[in-house]
Amino acid sequence: MEQNSPDPLADGTDDPAFVRGLALRKEVLGAAYVEQAMAGADDFSRPMQALSTRWCWGETWSRPGLTRRERSLLNLGMISALNRPHELRLHVKAALRNGLTREEIREALLQVAVYCGVPAGIDATRIAREAIAEYDAEVTTAAAQ
């Protein structure tokens, strides 16, 4: 079906859920990462950036009922089970920002190994270890500035 109307999510700047989602996304994932993702979006990928910002962050992550910390813990398990290494790396760093400890992240990934298979747990642990090292380096660099 051909649509001639503009995509309501293409810009989103007047949409309260988009605005709320963009602010929350920057807090959780880091402003530099989000700004780079948004700036790198082209006509093809911009609607996906807008959709994920509005729906994932503005509608779901901003809901009451679960803390950011709890949402991060859930995400680690789900993203590991789905074998999404890029997203896992990103969300390990987000989990640290949201207050999860390294021990809690490790325990979550051991749980992944039991329920999703040892290969999934091993891959997730490797990615998490790398992400934690990157996060620590980012924190050290930011503190030195």
Buried (B, 14 or more C-beta within 10 A) or exposed (E): EEEEEEEEBEEBEEBEBBBBBBBBBBBBBBEEBBEEBBEEBEEEEBBEBBBBBBBBBBBBBBEEEEEBBEBBBEBBBBBBBEEBBEBBBBBBBBBBBBEBEBEBBBEBBEBBBEEBEEEBBEBBBEBBBBBBEEBEEEEEEEEEE
